[in-house]
Amino acid sequence: MLLEILKEIYESKMYSPAKLAQKHDRDIQMIEEYYRKLIELGYIVESTMGNCDPDACKACKNFCNISSLVIKEIKITDKGLRLLGNTNA
């Protein structure tokens, strides 16, 4: 399931645990645990952008214009990309 979640993040750029939980018919807590495990294994990294600058977010489809919003960003590491390459993602 970890590889499936990693592929989903890569292919669809879907980072929302709630949306992934719904798509894969899992509890959100289970998806969050998968995220923690992927981070622990070094396949993804998570960063937080606090106090979002609306001008920096113009490319976002969900442009919110809320300066106090905290955004979590997920990136697949080189190690994660190598794993995906070895599994023909």
ChimeraX attribute file (.defattr): number of C-alpha atoms within 10 A of each C-alpha:
attribute: neighborCount
match mode: 1-to-1
recipient: residues
	/A:1	9
	/A:2	14
	/A:3	16
	/A:4	12
	/A:5	20
	/A:6	24
	/A:7	21
	/A:8	15
	/A:9	18
	/A:10	17
	/A:11	10
	/A:12	8
	/A:13	12
	/A:14	15
	/A:15	18
	/A:16	16
	/A:17	20
	/A:18	14
	/A:19	14
	/A:20	19
	/A:21	17
	/A:22	13
	/A:23	9
	/A:24	12
	/A:25	9
	/A:26	14
	/A:27	14
	/A:28	16
	/A:29	12
	/A:30	12
	/A:31	22
	/A:32	16
	/A:33	14
	/A:34	18
	/A:35	22
	/A:36	15
	/A:37	14
	/A:38	19
	/A:39	18
	/A:40	11
	/A:41	12
	/A:42	14
	/A:43	22
	/A:44	21
	/A:45	17
	/A:46	12
	/A:47	10
	/A:48	11
	/A:49	11
	/A:50	12
	/A:51	12
	/A:52	17
	/A:53	14
	/A:54	15
	/A:55	9
	/A:56	9
	/A:57	13
	/A:58	12
	/A:59	9
	/A:60	9
	/A:61	7
	/A:62	8
	/A:63	12
	/A:64	12
	/A:65	13
	/A:66	11
	/A:67	11
	/A:68	10
	/A:69	14
	/A:70	12
	/A:71	12
	/A:72	12
	/A:73	12
	/A:74	18
	/A:75	16
	/A:76	20
	/A:77	14
	/A:78	12
	/A:79	13
	/A:80	22
	/A:81	17
	/A:82	14
	/A:83	16
	/A:84	18
	/A:85	10
	/A:86	9
	/A:87	10
	/A:88	8
	/A:89	15
